[in-house]
């Protein structure tokens, strides 16, 4: 073995490759330049691979890059040896370099073929782009689903709040109706006995003035009970077939006198509205209450608009009363239809006007609600079906008389328990 190695490194009897080229300069220097360029390229490639792998430690099969770097470096060394042996016959050293290069090439080739199946499983740029697009589509679907869920939760919260408000109003209505019913019967007894006392007094009696004051107070209390009964949907109504547009047109002049000269009254009445069965007196009373509230909301003047609109379903219509005042805060709007709720100073309002409007609309088979839109001020919408449910028909009451801050006064009406 030692003899083989000694003979491998023996150069005394060998000639350099330059002799084979007859020392022709053009051939020698062509080989030198070519091998130098190849060696330079071979040595620069491993440096680039090493820099890439060192900066990108997340690269899959990074060690394979190092194997290629060793193999290419060895290849570059063989070309340097080809230049060296042109003048120096160190063929043993050249053989050793080629042996190392061969071993590196075999190892690299074997490793490459072993890794090819695994490398083929890696996604291509096109597959990555498609996967990314699919992921973005799923994210968009998830975001849309989350937005829909949030909208559903918000709608559910609004529905639950509306249900709680409806239950609250129903409970208040039942309590109010019972109290108003009993109080109304007591007032009837008081008014009846006051009437008997008045008939028994002489015309010149000084007690007549005090008696009339007592009667006025009892009638005012009876008016409040009628409003409470209207809110509780226990107010007797006298529904008749009514042309609401004609009713509003005939009532407009009276409203102009009530709201004062600083407020402009406008009407926007849709043609060909169906006739409905409602109590015209109570309808005018409801409009009057809304007009008085609108007047109080516009102390510096403004515009009051009465409008009629067909319902989208086509089975009724809506009456809208709009003002150009400051509007209502959401917390005030949520309680505006409750009886005795008022934002006016003590002694300037009973808080029964809007509750009477609400009860009248409900008892007539319709609804009352605030409209939220881009218009300034407040808009109250009364919706009525084309055919309201049948109602009792007590004796007709006189038309309402306006009084600032109060609904029109009505005579007391007894209601069966």
C-alpha distance (Angstrom), angle and dihedral (degrees) to the residues before:
residue distance angle dihedral
X1 . . .
X2 3.78 . .
X3 3.78 89.8 .
X4 3.81 89.3 53.2
X5 3.76 91.7 52.4
X6 3.80 91.7 45.7
X7 3.75 91.6 52.4
X8 3.85 90.1 45.8
X9 3.78 90.4 60.0
X10 3.82 95.8 42.2
X11 3.82 111.0 114.3
X12 3.83 103.1 164.1
X13 3.78 95.0 98.9
X14 3.85 96.0 37.8
X15 3.78 129.9 94.0
X16 3.81 126.0 -145.5
X17 3.78 120.4 -110.6
X18 3.78 90.0 -108.1
X19 3.78 89.2 76.8
X20 3.82 88.9 58.5
X21 3.79 87.4 55.4
X22 3.82 90.3 47.5
X23 3.79 86.9 -120.9
X24 3.74 88.8 -79.8
X25 3.80 104.4 167.7
X26 3.79 96.3 -145.6
X27 3.83 91.2 56.0
X28 3.79 95.6 41.7
X29 3.78 95.2 48.4
X30 3.79 92.3 43.8
X31 3.83 88.1 57.1
X32 3.80 91.5 44.6
X33 3.80 95.0 50.5
X34 3.81 93.9 43.4
X35 3.79 94.9 47.6
X36 3.82 90.7 44.3
X37 3.78 92.2 53.8
X38 3.82 91.7 46.1
X39 3.82 91.3 47.8
X40 3.80 91.4 48.3
X41 3.82 90.5 51.4
X42 3.80 91.7 46.0
X43 3.79 92.0 50.9
X44 3.82 94.1 45.9
X45 3.80 94.6 51.3
X46 3.85 94.6 61.9
X47 3.77 90.0 48.2
X48 3.82 89.7 54.8
X49 3.81 92.0 46.4
X50 3.80 91.6 48.4
X51 3.82 91.5 49.6
X52 3.80 91.9 48.5
X53 3.81 95.2 48.9
X54 3.80 92.9 44.7
X55 3.81 90.9 53.3
X56 3.80 95.7 40.9
X57 3.77 104.6 47.2
X58 3.81 89.9 162.5
X59 3.82 92.3 67.7
X60 3.78 112.4 123.4
X61 3.85 113.7 -118.5
X62 3.79 91.6 10.6
X63 3.81 91.9 162.8
X64 3.80 88.6 63.9
X65 3.80 88.3 64.2
X66 3.80 89.0 56.0
X67 3.82 90.2 50.7
X68 3.79 90.3 53.4
X69 3.80 89.2 47.9
X70 3.84 91.7 55.2
X71 3.81 92.0 45.1
X72 3.80 94.1 49.3
X73 3.81 91.5 45.6
X74 3.79 89.5 54.2
X75 3.80 89.9 49.5
X76 3.80 89.4 53.0
X77 3.83 89.5 51.3
X78 3.84 91.0 55.8
X79 3.80 90.1 56.9
X80 3.79 91.2 50.6
X81 3.79 88.6 51.3
X82 3.82 88.8 51.4
X83 3.81 88.4 58.8
X84 3.83 92.1 44.9
X85 3.81 94.4 51.6
X86 3.78 91.8 54.8
X87 3.82 86.2 79.4
X88 3.83 104.5 12.7
X89 3.81 119.7 49.1
X90 3.87 95.2 -141.9
X91 3.77 91.8 146.1
X92 3.78 92.7 149.7
X93 3.80 91.3 59.6
X94 3.79 89.2 44.9
X95 3.79 89.8 51.2
X96 3.82 90.7 50.7
X97 3.83 91.0 50.4
X98 3.80 90.4 49.2
X99 3.81 90.2 47.9
X100 3.80 90.7 53.7
X101 3.80 89.5 46.3
X102 3.80 91.1 50.8
X103 3.79 93.2 50.0
X104 3.83 90.0 48.6
X105 3.79 91.4 48.4
X106 3.81 93.1 49.1
X107 3.80 92.1 48.8
X108 3.76 91.9 46.7
X109 3.83 92.9 47.4
X110 3.81 92.8 48.9
X111 3.79 92.0 48.0
X112 3.79 90.3 47.2
X113 3.80 94.2 53.6
X114 3.79 90.5 46.3
X115 3.79 91.3 52.3
X116 3.80 97.5 44.0
X117 3.87 94.8 84.8
X118 3.79 90.0 49.2
X119 3.79 92.0 45.4
X120 3.79 90.5 51.3
X121 3.80 89.3 59.8
X122 3.78 90.9 59.5
X123 3.83 112.8 100.6
X124 3.76 117.7 -105.2
X125 3.84 121.8 -129.3
X126 3.80 88.8 -101.2
X127 3.79 91.2 51.6
X128 3.80 90.5 46.6
X129 3.80 90.5 50.7
X130 3.81 91.5 48.8
X131 3.81 91.0 47.2
X132 3.79 89.8 48.7
X133 3.81 91.1 50.0
X134 3.81 90.5 48.6
X135 3.81 89.8 48.8
X136 3.80 91.2 49.6
X137 3.81 89.5 49.5
X138 3.81 90.3 51.7
X139 3.80 90.5 47.5
X140 3.80 89.5 50.8
X141 3.82 89.8 49.4
X142 3.80 90.1 48.6
X143 3.80 91.3 48.9
X144 3.80 90.1 48.7
X145 3.81 90.1 48.5
X146 3.81 90.8 48.9
X147 3.80 90.6 48.7
X148 3.81 90.2 48.9
X149 3.82 89.8 48.0
X150 3.79 91.4 49.9
X151 3.81 90.2 48.2
X152 3.81 90.0 48.4
X153 3.80 90.9 48.7
X154 3.79 90.4 48.7
X155 3.80 90.7 48.3
X156 3.79 89.9 47.2
X157 3.81 90.2 50.2
X158 3.81 90.0 50.3
X159 3.80 90.6 47.5
X160 3.81 91.4 49.0
X161 3.79 90.4 48.1
X162 3.82 90.2 48.7
X163 3.82 89.5 48.8
X164 3.80 91.8 50.1
X165 3.79 90.3 47.5
X166 3.82 90.7 48.3
X167 3.80 91.7 49.1
X168 3.78 89.8 46.6
X169 3.81 91.8 50.3
X170 3.79 90.7 45.8
X171 3.81 91.5 51.9
X172 3.80 91.3 46.3
X173 3.81 89.3 47.5
X174 3.79 93.2 52.3
X175 3.78 92.1 48.0
X176 3.81 92.8 43.5
X177 3.79 93.0 46.3
X178 3.79 93.1 52.0
X179 3.79 94.1 47.2
X180 3.81 93.2 43.8
X181 3.80 91.7 47.9
X182 3.80 93.5 53.3
X183 3.80 92.9 41.0
X184 3.80 91.0 49.4
X185 3.80 91.0 54.0
X186 3.81 90.3 49.9
X187 3.81 90.3 49.7
X188 3.80 90.1 51.8
X189 3.79 88.8 55.6
X190 3.83 90.2 48.5
X191 3.79 93.7 48.1
X192 3.80 92.3 45.5
X193 3.81 92.4 52.8
X194 3.83 92.2 43.8
X195 3.79 88.1 53.4
X196 3.82 90.6 50.9
X197 3.80 91.2 48.5
X198 3.82 91.2 49.2
X199 3.81 92.3 51.5
X200 3.79 89.8 50.9
X201 3.82 95.2 52.2
X202 3.78 122.8 90.3
X203 3.79 116.3 -110.6
X204 3.79 92.6 -112.4
X205 3.81 95.1 48.9
X206 3.85 113.1 128.0
X207 3.80 88.4 -144.5
X208 3.82 91.2 72.3
X209 3.84 92.0 77.9
X210 3.77 92.4 52.1
X211 3.78 90.3 43.5
X212 3.81 91.6 53.5
X213 3.84 89.7 50.3
X214 3.80 88.7 52.6
X215 3.82 90.5 49.4
X216 3.83 91.3 50.4
X217 3.80 90.8 50.4
X218 3.80 91.5 49.1
X219 3.81 90.9 48.1
X220 3.81 89.9 50.3
X221 3.80 89.2 51.8
X222 3.82 88.9 47.7
X223 3.79 89.0 54.3
X224 3.79 90.0 54.8
X225 3.80 90.8 50.2
X226 3.83 89.5 52.7
X227 3.80 89.4 53.9
X228 3.78 91.2 48.6
X229 3.79 90.6 48.7
X230 3.79 89.9 49.3
X231 3.82 90.3 53.0
X232 3.81 90.1 48.3
X233 3.84 89.6 48.7
X234 3.79 91.5 -120.3
X235 3.79 97.1 108.6
X236 3.82 111.6 120.0
X237 3.81 109.3 -117.5
X238 3.79 132.9 -163.9
X239 3.82 102.8 -148.5
X240 3.78 118.5 -167.9
X241 3.79 133.5 169.3
X242 3.81 102.5 -80.6
X243 3.78 136.0 -170.5
X244 3.80 98.3 -146.4
X245 3.81 94.5 -165.9
X246 3.81 90.9 55.2
X247 3.80 90.3 44.5
X248 3.83 91.6 53.5
X249 3.81 92.3 44.7
X250 3.80 92.4 52.9
X251 3.80 91.4 44.0
X252 3.82 95.4 48.0
X253 3.82 96.5 84.3
X254 3.77 91.1 52.3
X255 3.82 89.6 50.7
X256 3.81 91.8 51.0
X257 3.76 89.3 58.5
X258 3.79 91.6 47.4
X259 3.80 99.8 49.4
X260 3.81 94.7 45.3
X261 3.81 134.9 -127.8
X262 3.83 96.7 -71.5
X263 3.80 92.2 66.6
X264 3.79 120.1 69.6
X265 3.81 115.5 -143.0
X266 3.80 116.8 -147.1
X267 3.80 129.9 179.6
X268 3.78 128.3 -155.6
X269 3.79 106.5 -177.5
X270 3.79 120.6 -179.7
X271 3.82 113.3 -136.7
X272 3.80 127.2 -121.3
X273 3.79 96.8 25.8
X274 3.81 116.0 168.3
X275 3.79 119.1 -107.0
X276 3.77 115.4 -110.7
X277 3.78 135.9 -163.1
X278 3.80 107.1 -114.2
X279 3.76 136.9 135.7
X280 3.84 103.0 -96.5
X281 3.80 93.6 -158.3
X282 3.79 92.5 52.4
X283 3.80 89.9 43.9
X284 3.80 91.0 55.0
X285 3.81 89.3 45.8
X286 3.81 90.4 53.5
X287 3.81 92.2 48.8
X288 3.80 89.6 46.9
X289 3.80 91.7 52.5
X290 3.80 90.9 50.6
X291 3.81 91.3 46.7
X292 3.82 92.2 51.2
X293 3.83 90.7 49.8
X294 3.81 89.4 48.9
X295 3.81 90.6 49.5
X296 3.80 90.9 51.9
X297 3.82 89.6 49.6
X298 3.84 90.8 56.5
X299 3.82 106.0 50.2
X300 3.81 90.9 157.4
X301 3.80 93.5 48.3
X302 3.78 133.2 -97.4
X303 3.78 142.4 153.4
X304 3.79 128.9 -55.2
X305 3.80 114.0 -163.1
X306 3.79 127.2 -164.9
X307 3.80 111.7 -164.9
X308 3.78 136.0 172.4
X309 3.77 123.3 -154.6
X310 3.81 132.9 179.5
X311 3.80 112.5 -117.1
X312 3.82 115.7 -109.7
X313 3.79 90.5 -118.1
X314 3.79 90.1 57.5
X315 3.80 95.1 -131.0
X316 3.79 99.3 104.5
X317 3.77 143.8 -13.3
X318 3.79 142.5 -109.2
X319 3.79 132.0 -127.7
X320 3.81 114.1 -149.4
X321 3.79 123.9 -162.5
X322 3.82 110.7 -166.7
X323 3.78 133.2 179.3
X324 3.80 134.2 -175.0
X325 3.78 96.1 -131.6
X326 3.79 129.6 122.0
X327 3.81 93.7 -75.9
X328 3.80 129.4 -135.3
X329 3.77 129.9 -69.0
X330 3.84 112.9 -119.9
X331 3.81 92.6 -112.4
X332 3.82 90.8 51.9
X333 3.79 92.5 45.8
X334 3.83 90.5 52.4
X335 3.83 90.9 59.9
X336 3.79 101.1 30.5
X337 3.82 94.9 105.9
X338 3.80 94.1 50.3
X339 3.84 114.5 108.6
X340 3.81 115.9 -105.7
X341 3.82 92.1 12.1
X342 3.80 110.1 129.6
X343 3.79 138.1 151.8
X344 3.80 93.0 -153.8
X345 3.82 121.3 106.1
X346 3.78 118.7 -89.3
X347 3.80 111.2 -73.4
X348 3.84 95.7 18.0
X349 3.78 100.1 87.8
X350 3.79 141.3 17.7
X351 3.82 97.2 -148.6
X352 3.80 90.5 -129.5
X353 3.82 101.7 103.9
X354 3.80 99.2 84.9
X355 3.81 92.7 36.4
X356 3.83 88.4 56.7
X357 3.83 89.3 50.1
X358 3.80 90.8 49.3
X359 3.79 93.2 48.7
X360 3.81 93.6 46.6
X361 3.81 92.0 51.9
X362 3.80 92.3 46.9
X363 3.80 93.3 46.2
X364 3.81 90.1 49.2
X365 3.80 90.3 57.7
X366 3.80 94.5 -101.9
X367 3.78 138.0 90.0
X368 3.80 142.6 -116.3
X369 3.80 123.6 -141.9
X370 3.76 143.3 152.8
X371 3.81 117.0 -106.2
X372 3.79 117.9 -137.4
X373 3.79 113.5 -156.4
X374 3.79 141.0 124.2
X375 3.80 93.9 -76.5
X376 3.82 117.0 108.8
X377 3.77 120.8 -114.7
X378 3.79 126.1 15.4
X379 3.80 130.9 -42.9
X380 3.80 122.9 -165.7
X381 3.80 117.2 -166.7
X382 3.80 122.5 -157.0
X383 3.81 112.0 -165.4
X384 3.80 122.3 -162.3
X385 3.79 129.6 -175.6
X386 3.77 119.7 -125.5
X387 3.80 89.6 -112.2
X388 3.79 116.7 28.9
X389 3.81 119.6 -156.0
X390 3.80 116.8 -88.8
X391 3.81 114.0 -88.8
X392 3.77 138.2 -170.4
X393 3.79 117.3 -85.2
X394 3.81 112.4 -141.8
X395 3.77 121.6 170.0
X396 3.80 114.3 -57.8
X397 3.79 116.9 -100.1
X398 3.80 126.4 -140.2
X399 3.80 120.5 -95.7
X400 3.84 115.7 -83.7
X401 3.78 121.4 -94.1
X402 3.81 117.1 -144.3
X403 3.78 120.2 -119.6
X404 3.84 120.1 173.1
X405 3.78 112.4 -105.4
X406 3.83 94.6 6.7
X407 3.77 137.8 77.8
X408 3.81 116.1 -112.0
X409 3.79 115.3 -72.3
X410 3.80 115.3 -108.3
X411 3.76 130.0 -174.7
X412 3.80 114.8 -103.7
X413 3.77 116.5 -92.7
X414 3.78 124.0 -157.3
X415 3.79 114.7 -127.9
X416 3.75 123.2 -159.4
X417 3.78 112.8 -117.7
